[in-house]
Amino acid sequence: MEGIEQPEKLGAEIATQCRNTFNQPVRVEISSETIHGKTVLVVHVPEAQPQDKPIFFKAQGLPKGALRRISSTDQHCTDDDLAVFYQGRQTESFDSTLVADATMADLQPEAIADYRQSRAEANPDAEELRWSDEDLLQSLGCIRRNPQGPNPAAWQPTVAGLMLFGKPVALRRCFPMMRVDYIRVPGREWVPHPDRRFDTIDLRDPLLRLVRRAQAAILDDLPKGFALEEGDLQRRDTPAIPLRVIREALVNALMHRSYRSHSPVQIIRYANRLEIRNPGFSLKSPDHLGEPGSQPRNPKIAAALYDTRLAETKGSGIRVMRESMEQAGLTPPLFESDRGNDQFVARYFFHHFLGAEDIAWLAQFKDLHLSEDEAKALIVVREAGAINNGTYRELTKVDTLTASQALRRLRDAGLLAQKGRGSATYYVPTVRLLDSGLSTKPEALSSNPDGLLSKPSGLLSNPASLLSDPLEPVFDEARRRELLNGLPGELAASVGAIGQRHPPEEVRTLVIALCQFRSWRTEELSDLLRRRPETIRQHYLRPLMRAGRLTMTNPQEPNDPQQAYRAVG
């Protein structure tokens, strides 16, 4: 430590800069202290009052000159950050602002009638049902007069009005990117060439109809389970994710998304999970998601959805989803609020959590004496492909320090690989974690020898259930035909002759022949052989690599999305 030779001069310069540099004078408290015989300055910056926020650099202006402290970094404020600050000054929400080039002709009478019907079903005695359409829209904050417009007496739609009741042509004209994209991706990872590797449906409608259409698209595509109750003659099909969870997830995404951001809501259906990505980070702290109390970004839209019983405005949506997934025996949903990228991601997994297959998979790590929380984390990172401190905390309900220590233990055991730095640190599975033939025995991770794996029977969920496999795959037959056309005749015939119940050794022999012809990605072999990607990895690729018959094309990056496999020799 060097110390300061002229503390009074430096203190005066800091005080002057804080008074002149920002849009509001910042009154700092400065004192000098002596540490190890050296003089140092202690500068305390008090938090600004709500009516004074945001504080920003005058020379840079807004939004560039305003920053927020996030973990150990300073992040430039987004428009939504500024909106949060300005809420203390009672500024209007974005969804209540007027749409400059919209008129009353852009509103759809059928959408207004749809709202009336939904409102009547929720409350037949609602007073507003007796009002005219104009009065109803005015009460909902969906239309306003524009004193600055060419006709100050005319009504004009707000953002909420257009989102709730706008015609599709008006939505496309005024908000071309504010739609819902339903994307179906084969496999468990996002693909680098989406134009060739996924199917998508673009949805654009007034919000009430949009929720129903998006829900129908999800339900039509989700894996189905079935149950046959005692005494019943017909089976009952159920989606892999409870219907209530799907509805809550969709409504949350559309109600809380940022309509300032010109980006679509994305619903991505992977082989093992459903992801919903909406622009706009959570205004509520991620640590308090699921607790009572709501901070709606779009209060006008939220109120309309609440009146039709599509949404709650009490902060209960996240809690309901968690409880519904738990009751169904499924992996808890994971929520990620990313302020830097201004987005919110929700992940819903299809498979039963800590069921018989998971316990059997975890048994290979019994010498590590995993705690239950560590075992949960391994299941999630196997399914999602990555985990960070926030996800671990959400999954296990521990504090930040405990989560960091647990993830480092899993890293030191060779099960996870660390990526990134500081607050951006995350972990991905290693080959050792994904390889069912774990041969080494790292040091135990827990001092509790009677941890999770000592009582596997207690962790089975619904062992008597008649649900079919929720991961039943749907293979890309068009892609399979394309791959077959590229094979020599004899090899293509061998692939065509392989059935679902062929002995594993015969399939491995065929995989070697294929990899002698060219390199193959797991997803390609999955489509070609009509087997799940995880089956391809566990039963064919990994045993053949252990035997020295196959090798990775990029062994330095085992989790490379473009990773492929070729025959040795």
TACOR-V204380 format. One record per residue. N is the residue number from 1. RES is the residue in one letter. OMEGA is omega in whole degrees, 0 to 359 (* if undefined). Layout:
BEGIN
N|RES|OMEGA + N|RES|OMEGA
END
This chain:
BEGIN
1|M|185 + 2|E|186 + 3|G|183 + 4|I|183 + 5|E|182 + 6|Q|185 + 7|P|182 + 8|E|180 + 9|K|181 + 10|L|178 + 11|G|179 + 12|A|179 + 13|E|179 + 14|I|181 + 15|A|180 + 16|T|178 + 17|Q|181 + 18|C|179 + 19|R|189 + 20|N|190 + 21|T|188 + 22|F|181 + 23|N|174 + 24|Q|176 + 25|P|178 + 26|V|184 + 27|R|182 + 28|V|177 + 29|E|186 + 30|I|176 + 31|S|179 + 32|S|180 + 33|E|177 + 34|T|180 + 35|I|181 + 36|H|177 + 37|G|181 + 38|K|179 + 39|T|178 + 40|V|177 + 41|L|174 + 42|V|182 + 43|V|177 + 44|H|180 + 45|V|181 + 46|P|178 + 47|E|179 + 48|A|176 + 49|Q|182 + 50|P|182 + 51|Q|180 + 52|D|182 + 53|K|0 + 54|P|172 + 55|I|183 + 56|F|178 + 57|F|183 + 58|K|185 + 59|A|183 + 60|Q|179 + 61|G|181 + 62|L|359 + 63|P|189 + 64|K|186 + 65|G|180 + 66|A|180 + 67|L|175 + 68|R|178 + 69|R|178 + 70|I|184 + 71|S|182 + 72|S|184 + 73|T|173 + 74|D|183 + 75|Q|175 + 76|H|183 + 77|C|172 + 78|T|177 + 79|D|179 + 80|D|175 + 81|D|181 + 82|L|179 + 83|A|177 + 84|V|179 + 85|F|185 + 86|Y|177 + 87|Q|176 + 88|G|177 + 89|R|176 + 90|Q|174 + 91|T|182 + 92|E|179 + 93|S|183 + 94|F|184 + 95|D|177 + 96|S|179 + 97|T|181 + 98|L|173 + 99|V|193 + 100|A|187 + 101|D|179 + 102|A|178 + 103|T|180 + 104|M|179 + 105|A|180 + 106|D|179 + 107|L|188 + 108|Q|180 + 109|P|179 + 110|E|179 + 111|A|177 + 112|I|177 + 113|A|177 + 114|D|178 + 115|Y|180 + 116|R|180 + 117|Q|179 + 118|S|178 + 119|R|179 + 120|A|178 + 121|E|180 + 122|A|181 + 123|N|183 + 124|P|183 + 125|D|181 + 126|A|186 + 127|E|186 + 128|E|178 + 129|L|180 + 130|R|182 + 131|W|173 + 132|S|179 + 133|D|181 + 134|E|179 + 135|D|180 + 136|L|181 + 137|L|179 + 138|Q|181 + 139|S|180 + 140|L|183 + 141|G|183 + 142|C|174 + 143|I|177 + 144|R|171 + 145|R|181 + 146|N|182 + 147|P|182 + 148|Q|184 + 149|G|181 + 150|P|178 + 151|N|186 + 152|P|182 + 153|A|184 + 154|A|175 + 155|W|182 + 156|Q|182 + 157|P|170 + 158|T|176 + 159|V|178 + 160|A|180 + 161|G|181 + 162|L|180 + 163|M|184 + 164|L|189 + 165|F|186 + 166|G|173 + 167|K|180 + 168|P|180 + 169|V|178 + 170|A|178 + 171|L|179 + 172|R|182 + 173|R|187 + 174|C|182 + 175|F|189 + 176|P|183 + 177|M|182 + 178|M|181 + 179|R|174 + 180|V|177 + 181|D|173 + 182|Y|188 + 183|I|179 + 184|R|183 + 185|V|174 + 186|P|181 + 187|G|186 + 188|R|184 + 189|E|174 + 190|W|187 + 191|V|184 + 192|P|181 + 193|H|187 + 194|P|181 + 195|D|181 + 196|R|194 + 197|R|174 + 198|F|174 + 199|D|182 + 200|T|174 + 201|I|178 + 202|D|182 + 203|L|178 + 204|R|183 + 205|D|169 + 206|P|194 + 207|L|182 + 208|L|178 + 209|R|180 + 210|L|178 + 211|V|182 + 212|R|180 + 213|R|179 + 214|A|178 + 215|Q|179 + 216|A|179 + 217|A|179 + 218|I|184 + 219|L|179 + 220|D|189 + 221|D|184 + 222|L|171 + 223|P|181 + 224|K|169 + 225|G|177 + 226|F|176 + 227|A|178 + 228|L|181 + 229|E|179 + 230|E|180 + 231|G|179 + 232|D|178 + 233|L|182 + 234|Q|177 + 235|R|178 + 236|R|180 + 237|D|178 + 238|T|178 + 239|P|181 + 240|A|177 + 241|I|181 + 242|P|183 + 243|L|182 + 244|R|179 + 245|V|180 + 246|I|182 + 247|R|179 + 248|E|181 + 249|A|180 + 250|L|182 + 251|V|178 + 252|N|182 + 253|A|183 + 254|L|181 + 255|M|187 + 256|H|180 + 257|R|176 + 258|S|177 + 259|Y|170 + 260|R|184 + 261|S|181 + 262|H|180 + 263|S|179 + 264|P|165 + 265|V|181 + 266|Q|172 + 267|I|186 + 268|I|181 + 269|R|174 + 270|Y|181 + 271|A|185 + 272|N|183 + 273|R|174 + 274|L|177 + 275|E|175 + 276|I|182 + 277|R|177 + 278|N|177 + 279|P|181 + 280|G|177 + 281|F|181 + 282|S|175 + 283|L|176 + 284|K|181 + 285|S|179 + 286|P|180 + 287|D|183 + 288|H|177 + 289|L|181 + 290|G|178 + 291|E|180 + 292|P|180 + 293|G|182 + 294|S|174 + 295|Q|183 + 296|P|176 + 297|R|183 + 298|N|188 + 299|P|180 + 300|K|178 + 301|I|180 + 302|A|181 + 303|A|179 + 304|A|179 + 305|L|177 + 306|Y|181 + 307|D|179 + 308|T|179 + 309|R|174 + 310|L|185 + 311|A|169 + 312|E|176 + 313|T|183 + 314|K|180 + 315|G|186 + 316|S|186 + 317|G|180 + 318|I|181 + 319|R|179 + 320|V|180 + 321|M|179 + 322|R|182 + 323|E|180 + 324|S|178 + 325|M|179 + 326|E|180 + 327|Q|178 + 328|A|180 + 329|G|184 + 330|L|176 + 331|T|179 + 332|P|177 + 333|P|180 + 334|L|183 + 335|F|182 + 336|E|177 + 337|S|185 + 338|D|182 + 339|R|182 + 340|G|179 + 341|N|178 + 342|D|177 + 343|Q|178 + 344|F|183 + 345|V|175 + 346|A|181 + 347|R|181 + 348|Y|184 + 349|F|184 + 350|F|193 + 351|H|178 + 352|H|188 + 353|F|179 + 354|L|174 + 355|G|186 + 356|A|182 + 357|E|179 + 358|D|180 + 359|I|179 + 360|A|179 + 361|W|181 + 362|L|183 + 363|A|180 + 364|Q|180 + 365|F|187 + 366|K|179 + 367|D|179 + 368|L|181 + 369|H|180 + 370|L|168 + 371|S|180 + 372|E|180 + 373|D|179 + 374|E|178 + 375|A|177 + 376|K|182 + 377|A|180 + 378|L|177 + 379|I|182 + 380|V|182 + 381|V|175 + 382|R|183 + 383|E|186 + 384|A|179 + 385|G|180 + 386|A|176 + 387|I|175 + 388|N|184 + 389|N|181 + 390|G|179 + 391|T|179 + 392|Y|180 + 393|R|181 + 394|E|182 + 395|L|190 + 396|T|180 + 397|K|176 + 398|V|180 + 399|D|185 + 400|T|183 + 401|L|179 + 402|T|179 + 403|A|180 + 404|S|181 + 405|Q|181 + 406|A|180 + 407|L|178 + 408|R|178 + 409|R|178 + 410|L|176 + 411|R|182 + 412|D|177 + 413|A|178 + 414|G|180 + 415|L|179 + 416|L|175 + 417|A|183 + 418|Q|178 + 419|K|176 + 420|G|181 + 421|R|174 + 422|G|182 + 423|S|179 + 424|A|181 + 425|T|173 + 426|Y|185 + 427|Y|179 + 428|V|180 + 429|P|175 + 430|T|176 + 431|V|180 + 432|R|180 + 433|L|184 + 434|L|182 + 435|D|182 + 436|S|181 + 437|G|179 + 438|L|187 + 439|S|181 + 440|T|182 + 441|K|179 + 442|P|180 + 443|E|182 + 444|A|183 + 445|L|185 + 446|S|177 + 447|S|182 + 448|N|182 + 449|P|180 + 450|D|184 + 451|G|189 + 452|L|192 + 453|L|180 + 454|S|181 + 455|K|185 + 456|P|184 + 457|S|181 + 458|G|184 + 459|L|181 + 460|L|177 + 461|S|178 + 462|N|184 + 463|P|181 + 464|A|183 + 465|S|176 + 466|L|180 + 467|L|174 + 468|S|184 + 469|D|182 + 470|P|178 + 471|L|180 + 472|E|188 + 473|P|172 + 474|V|188 + 475|F|181 + 476|D|184 + 477|E|178 + 478|A|178 + 479|R|180 + 480|R|179 + 481|R|179 + 482|E|179 + 483|L|179 + 484|L|180 + 485|N|180 + 486|G|182 + 487|L|171 + 488|P|187 + 489|G|183 + 490|E|180 + 491|L|178 + 492|A|178 + 493|A|179 + 494|S|178 + 495|V|181 + 496|G|182 + 497|A|182 + 498|I|176 + 499|G|182 + 500|Q|186 + 501|R|177 + 502|H|178 + 503|P|182 + 504|P|182 + 505|E|179 + 506|E|179 + 507|V|179 + 508|R|177 + 509|T|178 + 510|L|179 + 511|V|178 + 512|I|179 + 513|A|178 + 514|L|183 + 515|C|170 + 516|Q|179 + 517|F|176 + 518|R|177 + 519|S|184 + 520|W|170 + 521|R|181 + 522|T|183 + 523|E|178 + 524|E|178 + 525|L|178 + 526|S|178 + 527|D|185 + 528|L|184 + 529|L|180 + 530|R|176 + 531|R|182 + 532|R|176 + 533|P|181 + 534|E|176 + 535|T|178 + 536|I|182 + 537|R|189 + 538|Q|190 + 539|H|184 + 540|Y|187 + 541|L|184 + 542|R|176 + 543|P|180 + 544|L|176 + 545|M|177 + 546|R|180 + 547|A|179 + 548|G|182 + 549|R|179 + 550|L|174 + 551|T|177 + 552|M|176 + 553|T|178 + 554|N|185 + 555|P|179 + 556|Q|179 + 557|E|184 + 558|P|183 + 559|N|177 + 560|D|180 + 561|P|180 + 562|Q|182 + 563|Q|179 + 564|A|186 + 565|Y|179 + 566|R|181 + 567|A|178 + 568|V|177 + 569|G|*
END
